[in-house]
Amino acid sequence: MGSYNVANKIKLLRTGVIGLGVGEQHVKTYQAIDGCEVKAICDFDTDHMNRVGNDYGINERYDDYRRITEHPDIDIVSICTFDNYHAEQAISSLNNGKHIMVEKPVALNRHDAERILRAQQDNNRHIISNFILRKSPRFEEVRQQVQSGEFGEIFHIEGDYLHHILHKVTEGWRGGMEFYCVAYGGGIHLIDLMRWIMGQEVIEVCSMGNNLLSRGSQFKFEDCLTSLFKFEGGATGKTTTAFGLQRTKFHALNVYGERKSFVNDMPDAKLFDGDQPENVHSVTTPYQSMKKGDHLPDFVQAIRTGNEPGVTVQDVFRVMDICFAAWEALQKQSTIKITYSI
């Protein structure tokens, strides 16, 4: 697969994008990466697909995902379809020798996640998922400060996905799925962010939730879900995913250390190094400046060099393991010890 760009002496990597909602941003980003070509696109909405194809000069357009996953000239596939299609499209891509970017969640159950992992390991291909909060300059800065020891020991961390998108489950395709968990589709971003900042794994989880805002609709699961975590170093954590808030979209992050604390807010966050007014400092580092395709340049470079991308295969599946355990804890109303698949 692929050919060489003689002028730049780099291998030309050809990509295919399945699903052109979020996937349009993938198309745009791939087209801007030196030595990348979007070879083909796929969507069941042919009018929208033709508009994207015309806008970006892509001639190959399909309504069958297999025309992408089995395409002999495609090296990388971005899977940006409805969540319940991710597993079959990921496995087909991997078994046909493609590297894959899968929008979160990679899978909706542990069995499918294990099948994807097996295909990735068997075919020795790269896989990442779009944990885009890692690309927020503000959160990158907090992670660097935590990892360098500026906060001292972290004893508690909170990450909440707060969004006014209830209609996506009461009216949209998510609510029509056989199973959908708001934490898999939203809260997963904060779960990944917390373990990334901490540099530690979650070892236990318990959960509670409700569907007070969506009851009586097509959606039969919790639209508000809270989980409590225990990290391997002893710290506690909390995450809430809520789809029905009357507020602007927000990723709440509170980090509590023995020397400093961080509280995200808009437009500025706050950093505390004591309990007096003079101990409150504004953090003006940009927060919501990341875009859906921001992981792709790193992903492409990892493929070229054979190195792991910033979001590793271990990250992809361990975050899913935490999500699966959180859902299991909700169903059993008990604390679950997490067993990781990789």
N, C-alpha and C positions, 0 to 999 in steps of 0.2 A: 504494500500500500504506500501511497505517497510518492512524491517525486522531489527533485532538488531544484531550488531556485538558484540558478548558476550565479547570478549577480551577487546575491547575499550569502551564498554557500550554506543555506539552511534548508532542511527538509520541509517541503510543502505539506502541511497537514490539512486534510479535507474533513469537514464537519457536516453533520446532519442534525437538524433540530426538529423534534417531534412535539407539537403543541405550541401555538404561536400567540398565547396570551402573554405570560411571563417570558415565553420563548422568544418573542420578538426582541427583547433586550439581549438575549444570548446571541441572536443573529447579528445585531448591531455591534456587539463587543467582539465576536469572532472576526467580523469584517475589518475591524480596526487593528487586529493583531498581525504584525508582520509575519508572513509565511503561512497564514491561515486563509482558507477559502471555504465559504459555506456552499457545499456541493448540492444539497437538496434540503427541502423542508416538507413538513407533513402536518396536515390538520384536517379534521372532518368538516370544518367551515370553509368551503372552497372559495367563497367570495373574499373572506378575510385572508386566506392563504395567498390568493392571487394579488391582493393589494400589497402584502408583505413582499412577495416575490418580485413584483414590479418595482417597489420602492428600493429594494436592495440588489436588483439585477440577478435574481436566482431563477434559473430556467427549469430545474427539476423540481416538480411539485407533485406530492402524492397524498392520497387519503387513506392509504394502508401503511401502518407503521413498519411492516416487514420490508417495504421497499427502501427504508432507511437502515434498519438493523441488519439486513442481509446484503446491503449494497457493497459490491466488491471494492469500490474506490473510496469508501468513507473510513476514516481513522478514528474519529471522535463523534459520539452521539450525545446530545443534550436531550434529556427526557423531562418535558415540562407539561405533561398531560395530567388528567384527573388522577388523584392519588391511587385509586383502585386499579389503574393500568400500569403503575410503575414497575411492579415485580416482573410481569411477563415481558415488558419491553426491555428492562434491564438485563434479564437473563438471556433473551434473544440477542441483544447487543454484545454481551460478553462472550457468548458461545460462538459468535461470528467475528471475534477478534477485535472488538471495538473497546476503546477507553470510554468511560461514561461519566457525565455530570448528571445527577438525578436531583430534581427539586425535592425538597423535603415534603413528607417523610419518604424514605427509600421504600418502606414496606408498611403494611397495616397490621401485620402479625408476625410472631416470632418464626413460624414455619417458613414464610416467604423470605424473611430476612436471612435465614440460614441458607436457603436455596440460592439467593443472590450472592452471599459470601462464598459459597462453595464454587459457584461459577466464576467469581472473580479470582479466587485462589487457583482454580484449575487452569484458567486461561492467562494468568499473570498479567492482568490489565489494571490500569489505574481506575479508581472510582472516587468521586467526591460528591458531597451534597452541599446545598447552597446555604451554609450557615453564615449569612451575610452580616450579622452584627459584629463579627470579628473584624470587619472592614470599617467600622465606625472609628474615626480618629480618637474620639473621646474614650471609647472602651479599650482601644489599643493602648492608650496612655495609662489607664487605670491598671491594666494587666501588667504593663512594664513596671509600674510603681509597686504593685503587690509582689511581683516576682523578684524585684530587687531588694525587698525587705523594708521599704519605706513605711508600710502600714504595721509592721510587726506581725505577730501571729494573727491570722484571721480566725475569728471564733464564730462568726455568723455572716451569711450572705443571702440576699433576697433578689430574685429576678422575676418580674411579672410582665406578661404579655396582655396589654389592655387595649381593646379595640372595639369600635362601634361598627361591627360587621355581622350582627345577628341575622340579617337577611341572607347571608351566605349559607346558613344552615336551615333556615325556615323556608327559603324559597329556591335556593340554588342547587347545583349538582351535589354538593356535599351532603345536604340533608336527604337526598334521594339514594345515597349509597347504603349498602347493607350494613356497613359499620363505619363510623367516623368518630374520631376523638379530637377535641379541640386542642389538646396538648400536643398531639402528633403534628397538627397543621399550623399551630401558632406558638404554643409554649415551648416547643422544641428549640426555638431560637435562644430562649433564655436559659434553658437547661444546658445547652452547649456552651453558652457564654459563661455561665458560672463555673463549670468544670474547667474551661479554658483559662479563666482568670485565676482560679485556685491552683491549677496544676495538679489536681487531685481527682480521684474517682469517688462517685457516690456508692456507698455500700449497703444502705438501707433506705426504704421509702415507705411512707404511709400516705393515704389520700382520702379526701372528701370532696363532694361536689353537689350541684343541684341543677335542675332545668326549669327554674321558676320563670324565666323569661321566654322560653321556647315551648313550654307545655301546651298541648293542644295543636301543635304544628306537625309537619311531616318529620321533624327531627326528634328522635326518641332517646337521645343520649344527653349527658350533662353539657350545658353550654357554659358553665362556670366550674372550674376544677382547680383545687388547691392540693399541693403535695408538700410534705415535709421530708427533708433529706438528712442523712448522716454521712459526712465525708470521711474518707479513710484516716485523715489526720485528727478526727474528733470534732471538727466544726459542724455546726448545723446549718441547714439551708431551707428556704421556702420558695415555692413558685406558684403563682396563680395565673391561669389563663381564663380570661373573661371576654366573651364576644358581644356583650350587650351594654357596654358602658356608655354613658352619655358624656363623652369627652373625646378629644382628639387622640389619634393613635399615639401610643406611648410605650416605651420599653423601660419599665421601672427597674433600676438596679441600685441596691443598697449594699455596701461592703463595710463591715465593721471589724476593725483591727484593734490591737492593743494600743497603737500609737496614733492611728488616723482612721477616719471614717469618710466614705464617699456616698453621696446621695444624688442620683440623677434627677434633673429637672429641666424645664424649658423656659427661656432659651439657655440659661446657664445652670450648670450643676453646682454642688457645694462640696467643699472639702473641709473637714473639721479636724483640728488637732488639739482640742480642748473643749470646755463647756462654757466659755465666756464669749461675748460678742466679737472680741478681737480674734477669736479662734476659728471664725467662719470665713472661708476664702472662696471666691467665685472661680468656677472652672469654665472658661469660654471656648475650650477646644470644641470644634464642630462635632455634632452628634448624629444628625440624620442626613449625612452627606454621602452615604454609600448607595451604590446602585446594584441591581440584581446580577449584573454580569461581572462584578468586580473580582470574583475568584478565578475567572477564566484565564487571564494572562499567566497567573501562577501555575494553573493546571496544565496549560500548554507547555510552559517551560519545564515542568516536572516530567512530562511525557518525553520531551526532547532530551533531557539529561538522564532520565532513568531514576531520578530522585523522588522521594515522597513529596506530594504537594503540602501546602500549609494545613489543609484539612486532610488528615491521613485516613487510610482505610480503617484504622482502629477507632478514630473519632467517629466516623460514619456509623459504625455498628454499635459502639458503646453508648452513644447517645440514644439510639433506638432501644437498646437493652434497658436503659433507665426509663424510657417512655413505656415500654411493655410492662415493666415492674410496677410503675405508677398506676397503670390501668388495672393490673391484677390486684394491687393493694386496694383499689376502690371497690372492685367486685367482691373481694373477700373480707373487706373491712378489717384488715390486719396489716401488720408491718411485714414487708417482704425484704428478704436479703437478696441482693442483686448478684446474679451469676452472669458473667460476661461471656460472650460468644467468641471473642478474640482478644 
